Amino acid sequence: MEIEDSPLLKEIGFHSTDELFQDVPQKIRKKELKIPRGISEFELTHLSQEIASMNRSFRHNFLGNGIYDRIIPSSVDSIIGRSEFLTSYTPYQAEMSQGMLQSLFEFQSIISDLTGMDITNSSMYDGFTALGEAARMAYRINEGSEILVPETMYRSKLNVLHSYMTGLNVRLVPYGISPADGTIDLESLEGKINDNTSAIIAEQPSSLGNIDRNVAKISEIKKKALLITYYDPIALGVLKPPGETGSDINVMEGQQLGLHRNLGGPLLGILSFRNEFARKSPGRIIGESNDTQGKRAFVMTLQTREQHIRRAKAMSNICTNQALFAVAATSYLGIIGPSGLKKIALKTMENSQKLINSVSRSKMLKRELNGVPFSDVILKYSGKGDLQHKLAESGIAGGIELEKLIENPHRQLKGSVFLSVTEKTGTESLEALSKAIEVIQ
């Protein structure tokens, strides 16, 4: 709806709503909502609900690639819905915030136990920005001018890294990923490592969805460079933790640990590292101490942000954390326990294989990548048109094109699509997918 001559628009320097939203591409704008002027709040709400009801709904979900639809115990929402957590923010007054401080301390402890790392800070914004903070942290430690990244890293993740490196004399240098099984090409990686290498970033599972056995071998060839690993936290139910495979800094996206998808955010960044790098870490670390009466007390042990110390000495300008979601992750992991996490990881892998089997009869989709997939399964699509739109007609969400996520993939992988599963993926959904593909043929 175009509004002109609005006092508010004039106040902020615009003449119309079209001018206000000029950064939004024309092709995705709704041309006319037909909302009458001057209607009441009740009428506007009712009309908005009618418009929203026109949205297409999906009965079966095969979307993933970083945000996953997992089973969340109802007790998680119950815990973080309590006013003590829901209304809490950064606990500046320790004497007023012992409950939140203890919860964040427990978050750090349980994540450090999960990852096998020495220290975890009290959370970051999301996985991608946490990776950017990890890269800057590595630069502060050894000041190398190059950071090696997988050539198949998602474009969106790479863009965030580029943004975080702005202002530093650091180049992001890609290294090879085998198009045969999606694992790190160790020969390619070793050839890129030199005295200027600040860090090596490795993903587990890889961006192509497979569990990468070569991540554990990087510590043998990394020389003075730091190893930054980006792990799927659910995969740690079946994989060796990064602390046991030579990681210096580990990053995770915590959305899968008790957070709903929420249309893609907000999320939970998790950052863990070796003890000797604590003074170079961003954010804050919660510690345990004793009060003046000798009782157990929790405090902010380390605060390295610019608001707390001299700006030039700050490790980061990250000004908050995801405290509520850190509590959610702590609750989730505490509820399911180690055995539950292992069962969820194994069920996910089982469903990945079922997905491959369910589409194996199709001539349109073929599994060409060798190796063991975790949640994201990459399949070569030989049909015409956009598979994602075709599946949507059958009420199925999924089939994202590889080229939409990864810049310049290997020639043999071009034309591939992603279908993703979790422990939640049921037989009904797999059968619906199989039938939909048969119709496409």
C-alpha positions as CSV (number, residue, x, y, z in Angstrom):
1,M,0.0,0.0,0.0
2,E,1.5,3.3,-1.1
3,I,1.2,6.1,1.4
4,E,2.3,9.6,0.4
5,D,2.5,12.9,2.4
6,S,2.8,11.1,5.7
7,P,4.2,13.4,8.4
8,L,6.3,10.5,9.7
9,L,7.8,9.8,6.3
10,K,8.7,13.5,5.9
11,E,10.3,13.6,9.3
12,I,12.7,10.8,8.3
13,G,13.4,12.3,4.9
14,F,11.2,10.1,2.6
15,H,8.3,11.1,0.3
16,S,6.6,7.7,0.0
17,T,6.6,4.1,1.3
18,D,8.0,2.9,-2.0
19,E,11.0,5.2,-1.5
20,L,11.3,3.9,2.1
21,F,11.5,0.3,0.9
22,Q,13.6,1.0,-2.2
23,D,16.3,-1.5,-1.0
24,V,13.8,-4.4,-1.3
25,P,13.9,-5.8,-4.9
26,Q,10.7,-5.1,-6.9
27,K,10.3,-8.7,-7.9
28,I,9.6,-9.8,-4.4
29,R,7.4,-6.9,-3.3
30,K,3.7,-7.4,-2.9
31,K,2.2,-4.9,-5.3
32,E,-1.2,-4.2,-3.6
33,L,-2.6,-5.5,-0.3
34,K,-5.9,-3.6,-0.7
35,I,-5.9,-2.4,2.9
36,P,-8.4,0.4,3.4
37,R,-7.2,3.6,5.0
38,G,-8.5,4.6,8.4
39,I,-9.7,1.1,9.6
40,S,-9.5,0.1,13.2
41,E,-6.9,-2.1,14.9
42,F,-9.4,-5.0,15.2
43,E,-10.3,-4.8,11.5
44,L,-6.6,-4.6,10.4
45,T,-5.8,-7.6,12.6
46,H,-8.7,-9.6,11.1
47,L,-7.7,-8.6,7.5
48,S,-4.0,-9.5,8.2
49,Q,-5.1,-13.0,9.4
50,E,-7.1,-13.5,6.2
51,I,-4.0,-12.6,4.1
52,A,-1.8,-14.8,6.2
53,S,-4.1,-17.8,5.7
54,M,-3.3,-17.6,2.0
55,N,0.3,-18.8,2.7
56,R,1.1,-22.2,1.5
57,S,1.7,-24.8,4.2
58,F,4.0,-27.8,4.0
59,R,3.1,-31.1,5.5
60,H,6.6,-32.7,5.1
61,N,9.8,-31.0,5.8
62,F,13.2,-31.8,4.2
63,L,14.9,-28.5,4.8
64,G,18.1,-28.3,6.8
65,N,21.6,-27.0,5.9
66,G,22.1,-25.3,9.3
67,I,18.6,-24.9,10.7
68,Y,16.8,-28.2,11.7
69,D,13.4,-29.3,12.8
70,R,14.2,-31.5,15.8
71,I,12.1,-32.9,18.6
72,I,12.2,-30.5,21.6
73,P,11.1,-31.8,25.0
74,S,8.2,-29.7,26.3
75,S,10.1,-29.1,29.5
76,V,12.7,-27.0,27.7
77,D,10.1,-24.4,26.7
78,S,8.6,-24.6,30.2
79,I,12.0,-23.9,31.8
80,I,13.0,-20.9,29.6
81,G,9.4,-19.6,29.9
82,R,9.8,-19.0,33.6
83,S,10.0,-15.3,34.4
84,E,13.3,-15.8,36.2
85,F,14.9,-16.6,32.9
86,L,12.6,-15.0,30.4
87,T,13.0,-11.5,31.8
88,S,16.7,-11.8,32.7
89,Y,19.4,-10.0,30.8
90,T,23.1,-9.6,31.3
91,P,23.7,-10.2,35.0
92,Y,25.6,-7.1,35.9
93,Q,24.6,-7.2,39.6
94,A,25.9,-10.6,40.7
95,E,24.1,-10.4,44.0
96,M,20.8,-10.2,42.2
97,S,21.6,-12.7,39.4
98,Q,23.0,-15.8,41.0
99,G,20.4,-18.0,39.3
100,M,21.3,-16.8,35.8
101,L,25.0,-16.8,36.5
102,Q,24.8,-20.4,37.7
103,S,22.8,-21.4,34.7
104,L,25.4,-19.8,32.4
105,F,28.1,-21.5,34.4
106,E,26.4,-24.9,33.9
107,F,26.0,-24.1,30.1
108,Q,29.8,-23.5,29.9
109,S,30.5,-26.7,31.8
110,I,28.1,-29.0,29.8
111,I,29.3,-27.6,26.5
112,S,33.0,-28.0,27.5
113,D,32.2,-31.6,28.5
114,L,30.4,-32.2,25.2
115,T,33.2,-30.8,23.0
116,G,36.2,-31.9,25.1
117,M,37.5,-28.4,25.1
118,D,39.0,-26.6,28.2
119,I,36.7,-23.5,28.2
120,T,33.4,-22.3,26.7
121,N,32.3,-18.7,27.0
122,S,28.8,-17.8,28.0
123,S,27.5,-17.8,24.4
124,M,27.6,-15.8,21.2
125,Y,25.0,-14.5,18.8
126,D,24.9,-17.4,16.3
127,G,27.2,-19.9,14.7
128,F,28.4,-17.8,11.7
129,T,29.3,-14.8,13.8
130,A,30.9,-17.0,16.4
131,L,33.1,-18.4,13.6
132,G,34.0,-14.8,12.6
133,E,35.0,-14.1,16.3
134,A,37.0,-17.4,16.3
135,A,38.9,-16.2,13.2
136,R,39.7,-12.8,14.7
137,M,40.7,-14.6,17.9
138,A,43.2,-16.8,16.0
139,Y,44.6,-13.7,14.3
140,R,45.1,-12.1,17.8
141,I,47.0,-15.1,18.9
142,N,49.5,-15.6,16.0
143,E,48.9,-12.6,13.6
144,G,49.2,-14.7,10.5
145,S,48.0,-13.0,7.3
146,E,46.0,-16.0,5.9
147,I,43.1,-18.2,7.1
148,L,42.4,-21.3,5.1
149,V,38.7,-22.2,4.5
150,P,37.0,-25.1,2.7
151,E,36.2,-24.3,-0.9
152,T,32.7,-25.6,-0.4
153,M,31.9,-23.4,2.6
154,Y,28.4,-21.9,2.3
155,R,28.4,-18.5,0.6
156,S,26.5,-17.0,3.5
157,K,29.0,-18.2,6.1
158,L,31.9,-17.0,3.9
159,N,30.3,-13.6,3.6
160,V,30.1,-13.3,7.4
161,L,33.8,-14.3,7.6
162,H,34.7,-11.6,5.1
163,S,32.8,-9.0,7.1
164,Y,34.6,-10.0,10.3
165,M,38.0,-9.8,8.6
166,T,37.4,-6.3,7.3
167,G,40.1,-4.0,8.6
168,L,42.6,-6.7,9.3
169,N,45.4,-7.7,7.0
170,V,44.0,-11.2,6.5
171,R,43.1,-13.1,3.4
172,L,40.7,-16.1,3.2
173,V,42.4,-18.8,1.1
174,P,40.3,-21.8,-0.1
175,Y,41.6,-25.3,0.1
176,G,40.3,-28.4,-1.7
177,I,37.4,-30.7,-0.9
178,S,37.2,-34.0,-2.6
179,P,34.1,-34.1,-5.0
180,A,34.1,-37.9,-4.6
181,D,33.2,-38.1,-0.9
182,G,33.0,-34.5,0.3
183,T,36.0,-34.8,2.7
184,I,39.0,-32.5,3.0
185,D,41.7,-33.0,0.4
186,L,44.7,-33.2,2.8
187,E,47.2,-32.8,0.0
188,S,45.6,-29.6,-1.2
189,L,45.4,-28.3,2.4
190,E,49.0,-29.2,3.3
191,G,50.1,-27.3,0.1
192,K,48.4,-24.1,1.3
193,I,49.9,-24.1,4.9
194,N,52.8,-21.8,5.4
195,D,54.4,-19.5,8.0
196,N,51.7,-16.9,7.3
197,T,48.8,-19.2,8.0
198,S,46.9,-17.9,11.0
199,A,44.3,-20.7,11.2
200,I,42.6,-23.5,9.3
201,I,38.8,-23.7,9.4
202,A,37.3,-27.2,9.1
203,E,33.7,-28.3,9.1
204,Q,32.3,-31.5,10.6
205,P,30.1,-32.7,8.9
206,S,31.3,-31.0,5.7
207,S,29.2,-28.5,3.8
208,L,28.3,-31.3,1.4
209,G,26.7,-33.2,4.3
210,N,29.2,-36.0,4.9
211,I,31.0,-36.9,8.1
212,D,34.7,-36.0,7.4
213,R,37.2,-38.4,8.7
214,N,40.1,-36.1,7.6
215,V,39.2,-33.4,10.1
216,A,41.0,-35.5,12.8
217,K,44.2,-35.6,10.6
218,I,44.6,-31.8,10.3
219,S,46.5,-31.5,13.6
220,E,49.3,-33.7,12.1
221,I,50.0,-31.2,9.3
222,K,48.9,-27.8,10.7
223,K,52.3,-26.6,11.8
224,K,51.9,-23.3,13.8
225,A,48.4,-22.6,12.5
226,L,45.4,-22.9,14.8
227,L,42.7,-25.4,14.0
228,I,39.2,-23.9,14.1
229,T,36.5,-26.6,13.8
230,Y,32.8,-25.9,13.1
231,Y,30.8,-28.9,14.4
232,D,27.2,-30.0,14.3
233,P,26.4,-30.4,18.0
234,I,24.1,-33.4,17.4
235,A,26.8,-35.2,15.5
236,L,28.9,-35.2,18.7
237,G,26.5,-38.0,19.9
238,V,28.5,-40.3,17.7
239,L,31.8,-38.5,16.8
240,K,34.9,-37.9,18.8
241,P,34.8,-34.4,20.4
242,P,36.9,-31.7,18.8
243,G,39.1,-31.5,21.9
244,E,40.3,-35.0,21.2
245,T,41.1,-34.4,17.6
246,G,43.4,-31.4,17.9
247,S,41.0,-28.5,17.8
248,D,42.3,-25.2,19.2
249,I,39.0,-23.4,18.9
250,N,35.6,-25.0,18.3
251,V,32.4,-23.3,17.1
252,M,28.9,-24.6,16.9
253,E,25.4,-23.4,16.0
254,G,23.2,-24.3,19.0
255,Q,19.8,-24.0,17.3
256,Q,19.5,-27.8,17.4
257,L,19.9,-27.9,21.1
258,G,16.3,-27.1,22.1
259,L,15.5,-24.1,19.9
260,H,12.6,-23.9,17.5
261,R,13.4,-22.9,13.9
262,N,11.5,-19.5,14.3
263,L,11.8,-18.7,10.6
264,G,15.6,-18.8,10.9
265,G,16.4,-17.1,14.1
266,P,17.4,-15.8,16.6
267,L,20.1,-18.4,17.1
268,L,22.8,-19.5,19.6
269,G,26.5,-19.2,18.9
270,I,28.8,-21.5,20.9
271,L,32.5,-20.9,21.2
272,S,35.0,-23.2,23.0
273,F,38.8,-23.1,23.1
274,R,41.9,-24.3,24.8
275,N,42.8,-22.8,28.2
276,E,45.9,-20.9,27.1
277,F,43.7,-18.8,24.8
278,A,41.3,-17.5,27.4
279,R,42.7,-14.0,27.5
280,K,42.3,-13.7,23.8
281,S,38.7,-14.8,23.7
282,P,35.6,-12.6,23.1
283,G,32.6,-12.1,25.2
284,R,32.5,-13.1,28.9
285,I,33.2,-16.2,31.0
286,I,31.3,-17.1,34.2
287,G,33.2,-18.6,37.1
288,E,32.6,-20.1,40.5
289,S,34.0,-18.5,43.6
290,N,33.2,-18.0,47.4
291,D,31.5,-15.0,48.9
292,T,32.6,-13.2,52.1
293,Q,30.8,-15.8,54.2
294,G,32.5,-18.7,52.4
295,K,29.4,-19.7,50.5
296,R,29.4,-20.8,46.8
297,A,29.0,-17.8,44.5
298,F,29.1,-17.2,40.7
299,V,30.7,-14.2,39.1
300,M,31.8,-12.9,35.8
301,T,35.4,-14.1,35.9
302,L,36.5,-12.6,32.6
303,Q,34.9,-9.8,30.5
304,T,36.9,-8.9,27.4
305,R,34.5,-6.6,25.7
306,E,35.0,-2.9,24.9
307,Q,32.5,-1.6,27.4
308,H,34.3,-3.2,30.4
309,I,37.9,-2.4,29.6
310,R,40.0,0.1,27.5
311,R,38.6,0.0,24.0
312,A,42.1,-0.5,22.5
313,K,42.6,-3.6,24.7
314,A,39.2,-5.2,24.0
315,M,39.1,-8.6,22.4
316,S,35.7,-7.9,20.8
317,N,32.8,-5.5,20.7
318,I,30.2,-8.1,21.2
319,C,27.9,-6.4,23.7
320,T,25.6,-9.2,24.8
321,N,25.0,-12.9,24.7
322,Q,22.2,-15.4,24.1
323,A,21.6,-16.1,27.8
324,L,18.1,-17.4,27.4
325,F,19.0,-19.8,24.6
326,A,22.1,-20.9,26.5
327,V,19.7,-21.9,29.3
328,A,17.6,-23.7,26.6
329,A,20.6,-25.7,25.4
330,T,21.6,-26.6,28.9
331,S,18.1,-27.8,29.7
332,Y,17.9,-29.8,26.4
333,L,21.3,-31.5,26.9
334,G,20.5,-32.2,30.6
335,I,17.1,-33.7,29.8
336,I,18.2,-36.0,26.9
337,G,21.6,-36.9,28.5
338,P,24.6,-38.5,26.7
339,S,22.6,-41.7,25.8
340,G,19.8,-39.6,24.4
341,L,22.1,-37.5,22.2
342,K,23.7,-40.7,20.8
343,K,20.2,-42.1,20.0
344,I,19.2,-38.9,18.2
345,A,22.4,-38.8,16.2
346,L,22.1,-42.5,15.2
347,K,18.4,-42.0,14.3
348,T,19.3,-39.1,12.1
349,M,21.9,-41.1,10.3
350,E,19.5,-44.0,9.9
351,N,16.9,-41.6,8.4
352,S,19.6,-40.3,6.0
353,Q,20.0,-43.8,4.6
354,K,16.3,-44.3,4.5
355,L,16.0,-41.1,2.4
356,I,18.6,-42.3,0.0
357,N,16.8,-45.6,-0.3
358,S,13.4,-43.9,-0.8
359,V,14.6,-42.0,-3.9
360,S,16.9,-44.7,-5.3
361,R,14.2,-45.9,-7.7
362,S,14.0,-42.5,-9.3
363,K,15.9,-41.7,-12.4
364,M,15.7,-38.0,-11.5
365,L,17.7,-38.2,-8.3
366,K,20.9,-40.1,-7.7
367,R,23.3,-40.3,-4.9
368,E,26.7,-39.8,-6.5
369,L,28.7,-38.6,-3.5
370,N,30.3,-41.5,-1.6
371,G,30.8,-41.4,2.2
372,V,28.5,-41.2,5.2
373,P,25.9,-38.4,5.3
374,F,24.6,-37.0,8.6
375,S,21.6,-34.7,8.2
376,D,22.0,-33.2,4.8
377,V,22.0,-35.5,1.8
378,I,23.2,-34.3,-1.5
379,L,21.6,-35.8,-4.7
380,K,22.2,-35.2,-8.3
381,Y,19.1,-33.9,-10.0
382,S,18.7,-34.7,-13.7
383,G,15.2,-33.4,-14.3
384,K,14.1,-30.1,-15.8
385,G,13.0,-27.1,-13.8
386,D,13.3,-26.3,-10.1
387,L,12.8,-29.4,-7.9
388,Q,12.1,-27.2,-4.9
389,H,9.1,-25.7,-6.5
390,K,7.9,-29.0,-7.9
391,L,8.0,-30.6,-4.4
392,A,6.2,-27.6,-2.9
393,E,3.2,-28.5,-5.1
394,S,3.0,-31.8,-3.2
395,G,3.3,-30.1,0.2
396,I,7.0,-30.9,0.6
397,A,9.6,-28.4,1.6
398,G,13.1,-29.3,0.4
399,G,15.3,-29.7,-2.6
400,I,17.5,-26.6,-2.3
401,E,20.0,-26.3,-5.2
402,L,23.6,-26.7,-4.4
403,E,24.6,-23.6,-6.4
404,K,22.3,-21.4,-4.2
405,L,24.5,-22.3,-1.2
406,I,28.0,-22.9,-2.5
407,E,30.0,-20.7,-4.9
408,N,31.4,-22.5,-7.9
409,P,31.0,-26.2,-6.9
410,H,32.9,-28.9,-8.6
411,R,31.7,-29.6,-12.1
412,Q,30.5,-33.2,-11.2
413,L,28.4,-31.8,-8.4
414,K,26.6,-29.1,-10.4
415,G,22.9,-29.7,-10.7
416,S,22.8,-31.3,-7.2
417,V,20.2,-30.6,-4.6
418,F,20.0,-31.0,-0.8
419,L,17.3,-33.0,1.1
420,S,17.7,-33.0,4.9
421,V,16.4,-35.2,7.7
422,T,16.4,-35.3,11.5
423,E,15.3,-37.9,14.0
424,K,11.8,-36.4,13.5
425,T,11.6,-37.5,9.9
426,G,8.9,-40.2,9.7
427,T,8.0,-43.0,7.3
428,E,4.9,-40.9,6.1
429,S,7.2,-38.1,5.0
430,L,9.6,-40.4,3.2
431,E,6.8,-42.1,1.4
432,A,5.3,-38.8,0.4
433,L,8.7,-37.7,-1.0
434,S,9.0,-40.9,-3.0
435,K,5.5,-40.5,-4.5
436,A,6.1,-36.9,-5.3
437,I,9.3,-37.8,-7.2
438,E,7.5,-40.5,-9.1
439,V,4.9,-37.9,-10.3
440,I,7.7,-35.5,-11.4
441,Q,9.0,-38.3,-13.6
